[in-house]
Amino acid sequence: MITRTRKGMSLMEMLIAVGISLIAMEGFTLLFLRSWDNNKFILEEGMASSIASRATNDVVATLRSVRQADNGDFPVESGDDFDLKVYIDIDDDGVVERVHYFLDLANDQFKMGVTNPTGASPVSYPASDDTVTVLANFIVNENSDPVFYFYNENYPGDTVNNPLATPVAVESVRLIRVHLLVNIDPVHAPNNINIESFADLRNLEIL
């Protein structure tokens, strides 16, 4: 009778098996972490773009209600690539405030400043904003991508003179495009998310 002896794993074989297992575990861990980072980025980017989209819609809705200031000034005080000042009764209190929309380039934030008139007959508007609110973060517009574009009453028929040159001659403005680029990580992330909308300044038609 032939007796067969079971042969166990040698030390070398055991070390190789452990090494393979560790490599497999490390690969799985890296894959999990990368997947987690990707999902986290997608979620955060989605939230940032949603906030920016909501801010754009709110700004456009507000701009449609621009009106003459309480001291008689034109509804649009000034307009540039990253800065816009208009007069609106933004809180429906019967008093026209100066509303200042601007991009804080240093902090990638789109902001709104509101100034209430002071004095009486006629009122005046202090130069600085009374209150400033952050409307959206991670806004990465640069010099080649203005936040504000301005158009006269001949647009869209006239595309030669539109958009208007900035700083804009405010009496010519009838339409404003708000354009935000969102990116939570401009260095490593893919393309910016583009958000834009147009505001027709309806009240200017009766001035």
Rosetta blueprint (number, residue, H / E / L):
1 M L
2 I L
3 T L
4 R L
5 T L
6 R L
7 K L
8 G L
9 M L
10 S L
11 L H
12 M H
13 E H
14 M H
15 L H
16 I H
17 A H
18 V H
19 G H
20 I H
21 S H
22 L H
23 I H
24 A H
25 M H
26 E H
27 G H
28 F H
29 T H
30 L H
31 L H
32 F H
33 L H
34 R H
35 S H
36 W H
37 D H
38 N H
39 N H
40 K H
41 F H
42 I H
43 L H
44 E H
45 E H
46 G H
47 M H
48 A H
49 S H
50 S H
51 I H
52 A H
53 S H
54 R H
55 A H
56 T H
57 N H
58 D H
59 V H
60 V H
61 A H
62 T H
63 L H
64 R L
65 S L
66 V L
67 R L
68 Q L
69 A L
70 D L
71 N L
72 G L
73 D L
74 F L
75 P L
76 V E
77 E E
78 S E
79 G E
80 D L
81 D L
82 F L
83 D E
84 L E
85 K E
86 V E
87 Y E
88 I E
89 D L
90 I L
91 D L
92 D L
93 D L
94 G L
95 V L
96 V L
97 E E
98 R E
99 V E
100 H E
101 Y E
102 F E
103 L E
104 D E
105 L L
106 A L
107 N L
108 D L
109 Q E
110 F E
111 K E
112 M E
113 G E
114 V E
115 T E
116 N L
117 P L
118 T E
119 G L
120 A L
121 S L
122 P L
123 V L
124 S E
125 Y L
126 P L
127 A L
128 S L
129 D L
130 D L
131 T E
132 V E
133 T E
134 V E
135 L E
136 A E
137 N E
138 F L
139 I E
140 V L
141 N L
142 E L
143 N L
144 S L
145 D L
146 P L
147 V L
148 F E
149 Y E
150 F E
151 Y E
152 N L
153 E L
154 N L
155 Y L
156 P L
157 G L
158 D L
159 T L
160 V L
161 N L
162 N L
163 P L
164 L L
165 A L
166 T L
167 P L
168 V L
169 A L
170 V H
171 E H
172 S H
173 V L
174 R L
175 L E
176 I E
177 R E
178 V E
179 H E
180 L E
181 L E
182 V E
183 N L
184 I L
185 D L
186 P L
187 V L
188 H L
189 A L
190 P L
191 N L
192 N L
193 I E
194 N E
195 I E
196 E E
197 S E
198 F E
199 A E
200 D E
201 L L
202 R H
203 N H
204 L H
205 E H
206 I H
207 L L
